[in-house]
């Protein structure tokens, strides 16, 4: 049976999806995309792009200079692409490296059509003018590294995104040979350059990692664990159990970064805390004395660990707060304006940090318009310990959804923004979290903003032909496992949309036709179903733009400005009071659940949130009283001890004086 047929039969269960023909990416899909893009363009009537596409404050990390090259990030959006520039030479890559002995330059070059596919370009820089030495064609991976023997290590893929073999290119013979290939289709390889010049490879199935070190003869496997932090060939950390685990470290640079509930603390060589960062600390093993800091409170800055000096960052003109409960949360508020709306960002997957340090960079159009921006870290992400990550994987994802719901209720009360002026944002796997949370809790938010979102989970995990289905078995589950399937069905976004759609929820979505990680038909099916079969004039808009040529990273500075304008128009100005949802459906059990949470339920939840906050406050007060009581007892005891010591001292002086007087009389 075709995987794009309407009926999906797993043996233990079968179900029908009326929009499955869109998965063929044929004429029906193209026609639907054209209609969606026209609707989106019409919604942008009246939009004028700002003359200043960048905020007046510095929001991007400074460029990096390495061996005559200036390395800069993507200036149009937020892709992993870098531009390496030197005299008479410029190349756009996802990764690049220069050999110390020969001076050969190698870069992983993405295909120009937007698909996440790569070739390897190798140049000689010895003559002053770059000369192409070799071009390794697809299917190559996005990472390269030179060994101390001047051999190039790179990856190849058996199919899209499956980087499952490690290869070695020899500069003398200009030939390649395979060093290693994974034995299981659920495993993927990743190359790591280390500060001592060695090259490591990680074999990963999103549950267990295996560490090996690469030479021209092969791979020497050395360690295995759920979490591995690399420093050098002799220093690495496996399965840390500390409450504040090491995130990164450099022996040469003399620093260590530890993380705890979204906060990063930087220590020097003597384990003295230098600073705590509300965001990210980045480094490159080829220049370990330079640290790039993205802190939500300040302009991006750089620390030189040789002198512990830093560039001169300016604070952003916003009020920024952090709270660890119910979940680690950063909030940015505009200082001099009434708050028009609240946008909440969340991710929670793959052990990847939420990246709160870039909030101003990515959301300054909304901040300028008077919105508050929040970033919430939930289990599943890389913001705390390994156990924190595992708690939100696979069958634990429901816990992450529930925690995000509680945090949203707290934020709405704290910021003073009602649900219909609240927007929940997520991209890729974060789109799954945002969509599930919004749909399972009707009335919780008034808007859903998703980019390249993973929303059709059941159809994806039951289709092994898709690039990431088998690779991500340990992260999202597999459709052939009954328990995985039933648990996933309880929170899969597509299965929580009633037949009449979601009329009161404003949805803004973006995707790209060349996206190989999340195929664009997923969000297309999602938007069509969210509109429902009986649209009314007053229903909230459902907008989708499907672009071309950007792949999984469809967002640009221009499109973000458009989206912020649409959010401000449809959420920031439109709603003056909250209207509860009125959804009645008898379609499915999942759909029936959607009708249970209306305005009264929101009031109940908000009351529960207040009660929880009061209980936490009371606990804190009780703890403070106990601490004061303990301190008072200790103070009284210390006073008594001091008095006793003083009395003993006085008696000793009197005894010595009496002895002296008796001796004088004799």
MARTIBA-573237 format. One record per residue (C-alpha): x, y, z. Coordinates in steps of 0.02 Angstrom, whole numbers, plus 32768, in hexadecimal, padded with zeros to 4 digits. Layout:
<pts>
XYZ...
</pts>
This chain:
<pts>
800080008000804080AE7FD28075811B8063801381AC80157F6E814E80107EDE818C807C7ED880EF80E67F6F80C481527F68801081937FE57FE1821A7F9E7F34823D7F657F5C82ED7F0C7FFC82B37ED7805782167E94810581F77E69817781667EAD822381397E48827F80B47ED982F4808B7F59826B806F7F6082897FB07FBE832C7FD6805082BF800F807482917F5980B283457F3E805D83417E947FE283B37E3A7F6583B57ECA7FEE83EE7F3F802A84757EC67F7A84B87EAF7F5F84C07F6B800685197F867FD9859C7F047F3385BE7F5A7F8585CD8005800C86437FC77F8986B37F767F2586B980177FC486E580777FF387707FFC7F4587BA800B7F5587BC80C97FF4882480B67F9888B480627FD1895280B78078890D80F0810E897B80D281BB893780F4821E89A0816D82AE8A018123831589C281B68304890581AC837B88F6823F8358893A82EC83BB89D6831C8415897283A3849488EE8374843F8843837484B687D3831285568782834F85F587D4830D8653877F827F86E6870B829F8793871C825187F1867A82328891866381CC886D86F6815987B386CF8146872187348189869586BE81BD85E4870481C8853A86B581E584A486BB817284788773815783CC874E810F838486D8819183B08654821083FA85C281B18499856381E784F085AA814D8592860F815F85EB867E80E386A9866D80E186FB8703808E87AF872980628805878F7FDB87BB875F7F31876086CB7F7F86B686B17FCE865486127FEF85B185E8804885BB854880AE856D84EF8142861B84C0818286CE84DE814C877F84B58185883284DE815488C28462815F895484A181C789DB844C815E89A2845F80A9893084F780BA88A7849A805D87F884E080788760846C807D86AA84A380898601844A808F859E84A9800B84DF849F800D848384867F69844485287F1D839184E67F09837384E97FC58372842F7FE883DC83F7807C845C839E800E851583C2800685B383B47F9F866683CC7FDF86D3844F7F8A879084477FAA880084DB7F7D88BA84FC7F8088E885A47FCC89A685927FBE89B985FD7F228957868F7F6988CC86747EEB885085E97F1B885785557EA587D684CB7EA5882E84277ECA879C83AE7ED486DF83AE7EDD868C831E7F3B85DC830C7EF8853E82DB7F52850A82867FBF857F82DB803C855A831880EC856183C88137860483B2819B86BE83A88170875F839C81D58819838A81AE887E8306820A8930832D8246896982BE81B48918833A8138888F82BE810A87DE830280FF875282B08160869E82C5812385F4826F81248587821F80A084CF81F280A48475815A806083D781C5804E83A48276807983DC82AD8128841C81FE815584D6822181718505816E819085B78158814E866081A7817586DC81C680E7879281FB80D387D68262804088928258801E88E082F87FD4896E82987F7E8905821A7F1F886682847F1E880281EA7F44878581BF7FCD876C8123803586E680F080B0872080E58165867E80B381BB85C48094819B853B8084821D84E87FDA8231843C801B826483CC809181FE839A80E982A0844D812B82B6849E81C78270855282078272859782B182A4864A82F582948699835B8321873D83BF8318879883C883BF88128449840388A883D28404889783BA834788448310835387A282E582F987158285834E86798231830985D782188369855F818D833D84B281C0837C84038177837E83BA820583EC83C2819384838476815284898517819C844485BA8142841A865D81A3841486EC8179839F878C81D0836A87BA81D482B2886381AF82608894818981AE888880D081DA87D880D28220877280F882BD87A880CD836E870A80BF83D7872680FA84888685811F84EA85C9810A84EA853E81648548849F81CA853E84FE8270854585B382948513860C833C852286AF834784C0874A83AE84E987DF834D84A38813829B847F88428284853687BB82EF8588870282CE8571866B82B785E285EE822785D685428225862B855C82AF86AA84EF82A38745850E8350878D847B83C787A084E084498740853383E286B685C2841F86498584845985A0862D8485855486E18498858B878D84CA854C8832849C859C889185118527881785A08541880D858485FC87508587860E86B9851A8633860085388610857D84E6867D84C184EC8663842E84E786DB8377850586B0839D85728618842A85D6866A84E185C68635856D85EA86B2861E860B867486AF85D486E4876985F686D287F7857A86E387F0858887A28736855E87A1870A861187CF86618649878A867F86D8871085CD86FE86D7852186B086BF84D886C18611841E86C785EA84358678854184C2861F84E58580861584EB85CE85DD8447868085AE841C86E9855D8394876D84DA83BE87E5852E834387E285D083A887B88599845B87E7863F84AD87568699845986A48688849B860C86D184428582870284BC84C88713849284728755852F83BD878A852683E6882485908477886A852784B688838478851E87ED843E85D187F8847D8677879A847E86E58763850F87A1874884FA87D086C8857F888B86EE8572886E879385CB87B8877A85FE878D881985A186EB8834854386A888A484BC863A893384F5858488F784EA84F18969850B84588930856B83B789238508833289A5853782B989218576828C88D5861D82C78820861F829987A286A682BF86EC86C88260866D8731828385B1874581CE8580876B815D8533873081E0852586A4827E858C8683823B8629862F828686CB85EC8211875F85CE82368801857181BE8892858D81B88938853181DA89C385AF81738A57857580DD8A0A851F803E89B0854C805888F785267FF588CE8488801688148486807F878584C880E4870F84598125866F84AC81B1860C845C81D585548487823284C1843A8256842884A982A383A384398347834B840983A0838E84A383B58436844883B584D484B48323854D84A0839D85DC84738350866B84D483E786DA84AF83A68700840082F8873E8434831987F5840D836D87CA836882DA8762832D824787C383748276887A837581E688AC82FF816A8870838381CE88BE841281CA896583B8810D895183A280F5893A845E80EF887D8471813A881584FD81A5878084C781C086E48530822E864A851A81FD85AD8579826D851585928215846D85A6825583BB85BB82978371851A830C840284F683C1841E852683A884A385AA83CE843B864484068387866883FE82E88602836E82A9866D8312834C864583268326858D82EE8271859C825482A585FF820D82FA85628239827684E081C281FB848E813B81C98509816C8256857F813F82DF8505809482F2855680ED832F85F4814283B98590809A83EF8547804983F785F380DA845A863B80D284D785AC801784EE85CB80338517868280BF85908656805185EA85D77FC98604865A804A864B86D2809186BE864C7FE78702861B7FC5873086CF8073877586EF807D87DF86507FC5881086567F9787CF85A97EF7876E85887EF686CC85247EB4871684827F4B878B847E7FC386FC849A802086A7840A807D8602841A811385EE83A581788556837181DF851F82DD8205846D82A281F283FB833B81C58497839E813184A8832980F783FE836681018438841B80A984DD83F8801F8490838D7FFC840284077FF38479849B7F7F84F384427F09846E83FC7EFE8404849A7ED2849F85007E51850684A07E4785BA84DB7EF785B585217F3C862684957EF2868F840C7F7A8672838A7FED85E9834C8089861682E980E8858182A181798571822681A684CE81CE813E84778254813A83BC8279807D83A8828C804A8307823480A2829482AD803D81F3829A804B81EF81DD8106821681EA813B8194826B80D9810F820A81308136816381E280ED81638202813480B4821581E580FB82C9821C811E82BC823281DB823A81B0821182B48124823D833C819B827B82C881ED82F98279814E833F82C3816E83EC828E822683E981D9821B83AB81B0816183A9818980EA831A80E280C082CB80FC800482D680FE800A8395804D800783DA80758064847C80DA80E9841F804B810183A67FC1810F8429802781878494805381F283FD7F9D81F783C87F728248846F7FD482E584407FEF82E283837FB2838D83427F59834F82A67EEC82D9830A7EAE8364837D7E5783CE82FA7D9883B682F87D3D83A682527CFD845B82577DAD849C82747DE5851B82F47D8A85BD82C97DCB8627835A7E8585FF83467EEF866F82D67F7586048281800C86468223807E85C481D2811485BD815E8168852D810381D5850E806A81C284977FD78277845E7FE6826A842E809F82A8837B80B682978377817481DE83A1817B8186838E80D58119842680AB807C83BD8091807283A6814F804B845B81777FDF846A80DB7F7083DC81187F71842981C67F3784D5818A7EAD848E811B7E69842581A97E7684B682267E06852081B67D7F849B81C07CF3847481487C80850581767CE285A681777C8C864481B67CB186FA81927CEB871F82437D5E868982547E1486AD827F7E8886A481E97EEF860A81BE7F8586468157800C85DC8105809D8610809781008586803F819F85CD7FF3822685827F8482E285737F9482FB8581805282DF84CD808A82C384AF814382F88562816A827085C481128278865F818182D386FB814882DE87A78197825D87E3811981E08756813881F2876B81F581C6882381E4812D87F3817C80F6877281FC810A87EB828E809F88698230801787E68217801D87B382CE800F886883067F7E8887828E7F1B87EB82B87F4487D683717F8E887783B77F0388E983787E718879834F7E47882D83F77E13889D84877DCC881484F57DD6875A84FF7D5086F384AA7D3E863E84DE7D3A85B184617C96855E84397CC184B883E87C43842A83E07C75838B83877C4C82D3838A7CD1829D830D7D518248837C7D7E823684327E1382A884167DA4832A83C57D25831F84527DAC835184CE7DBF83F584727D13843284A47D348423855E7DA584B985777D48855E85617D52860485B77D1785BF865E7D9B853786557E1E85BB862F7DE6861A86CB7DF48578872D7EA3855886E97ED7860A870E7E9785F687BF7EF9855587CF7F9185B0878F7F7A863788137F6385B08898800385598860806285FD8862801E8626890F8051857A894D8101859289098107863E895A80CB85F589FF814F856E89F681D285F389D98190865A8A6C819085C28ADD8241859A8AA78275864E8AC9822386498B75827C85A78B9B831F85F18B618302868C8BCD82D7861C8C61837585B68C4483DD86548C328392869B8CD383BE85FD8D33846C85FE8CEA847F86B78D148449869A8DC884C086078DD3854D866D8D87852D86FB8E02853586808E9385D586358E4F862386E18E3B85EF87108EED8639866D8F3186DB868A8ED386E2873C8F1686C386FF8FC8874A867A8FB787C286FD8F74879C8771900787B386E59086885A86B590368898876990428862877490F988B986CF9122895B870990D0895187AE91308934875491D789C886E091B88A368778919689FD87D092358A20873692A18ACE872592558AF587DC927A8AC187CB93328B3687389346
</pts>
